[in-house]
Amino acid sequence: MFPIVAPKKRCYNEAKKGVAMTSQKTPLKIRLAHFYQKYKHLLILLYFVVYLAWFGYVEENIKTHFHVVHVLLDDYIPFCEYFVIPYLFWFGYVAWGIAYMALHNKSDYYRLCTFLFTGMTLFLFISTVYPNGHYLRPYYFTHHNLFTHLCYILFATDTPTNLFPSIHVYNSIGIHLAVSHNEQLKKNKTIQLISFILMTSIILATMFIKQHSVFDVSTALVLAYVMYRIVYRHNWSKSSLVSRIKARKHFLPDNQL
């Protein structure tokens, strides 16, 4: 009897081991699927791959032959190297804004990305079909300190071309709008104030360290206002559209329906 029972035990043990191995694999697949479902909205950030590639192309190919951007007010704005600090803070400010919206409110995240990516794409298109640049930067520094050294590094790595609308200005406004419309952040007066100060100082910095002309800043402000009306003021929800249609039918006479 033992020679007959032993094979059955081995088969049972092997089957049990196979079930155990399957049960160990299944939770991993479930976790991965759950992770994908939770964070798949981050895939639209792949837009930055396209943006950086396109921006790198225009930066590399537009260096000398371009339309000069200049307005009279540019000549009255002095160079102030201290503004390089808020200018550099822009990178962290934008990254924080996108990350916060992505992790805390998908609706705000999608609105912010719509706002940012539309303006950034328009900027790339303008830079491609209408090459532009300026000659506002100082030829040399009359004094030297940490801030002028930072400006020197910035000038060496970022050409004074492909300027309008200023993405530094436009994206700063976009982040502050997202912060001011987020249900959690708009209750925090400290965050609101810090965001506003950062946005304002970054906008001023673009002109005071001669990265942009007043024209670049003005076009960014106009574009930001237009996109604000489209993204934040207009209600794109389907339920809102249906309710407006029903309301219209309710008030129209039967012969006009």
CORGIZI-V59715 format. One record per pair of residues at least 6 apart in sequence whose ideal C-beta (glycine too) atoms are under 7 Angstrom apart, sorted by the first residue. I is the first residue (numbers start at 1). GAP is how many residues later the second one is. Records with the same first field share a line. If there is no record, write none. Layout:
I: GAP + GAP
This chain:
41: 61 + 65 + 68
42: 60
44: 69
47: 70
51: 69 + 73
54: 70
55: 69
58: 66 + 69 + 70 + 104
59: 100 + 103
62: 65 + 69 + 99 + 100
63: 96 + 98
65: 66
66: 65 + 66 + 67 + 95
67: 63 + 64 + 65
68: 65 + 66 + 67
69: 63 + 64 + 65 + 94 + 95 + 144 + 146 + 147
70: 64 + 143
71: 142 + 143 + 144
73: 141
74: 62 + 139 + 140
77: 130 + 131
79: 59 + 129 + 130 + 131
80: 128
81: 66 + 67 + 70 + 128
82: 65
83: 121 + 122 + 125 + 126
84: 63 + 66 + 67 + 70 + 125
86: 112 + 115 + 116 + 119
87: 81 + 115 + 118 + 119 + 122 + 124
89: 109 + 113
90: 78 + 82 + 112
93: 79 + 82 + 105
94: 77 + 81
97: 15 + 78 + 81 + 82
98: 14
101: 7 + 8 + 11 + 77 + 81
102: 7
104: 80
105: 77
108: 70 + 73 + 74
111: 120 + 121
112: 62 + 66
114: 117
115: 59 + 62 + 112 + 116
116: 55 + 58
118: 109
119: 46 + 51 + 104 + 108
120: 47
122: 101
123: 42 + 44
126: 38
127: 35
131: 30
132: 29 + 30 + 31 + 32
133: 27 + 28 + 30
134: 26 + 29 + 79
136: 74 + 77
137: 18 + 23 + 73
138: 72
141: 7
151: 58
163: 49 + 50 + 53
164: 51 + 52 + 55
165: 51 + 54 + 55 + 58
166: 40 + 46 + 50 + 51 + 54
168: 34 + 38
169: 34 + 37 + 48 + 51 + 52
170: 50 + 53 + 54
172: 27 + 30 + 31
173: 26 + 51
174: 50
176: 19 + 20 + 23
177: 51 + 55
179: 6 + 12 + 13 + 16
180: 6 + 12
181: 51
185: 6
186: 6
203: 14
206: 6 + 11
207: 7 + 10
249: 8
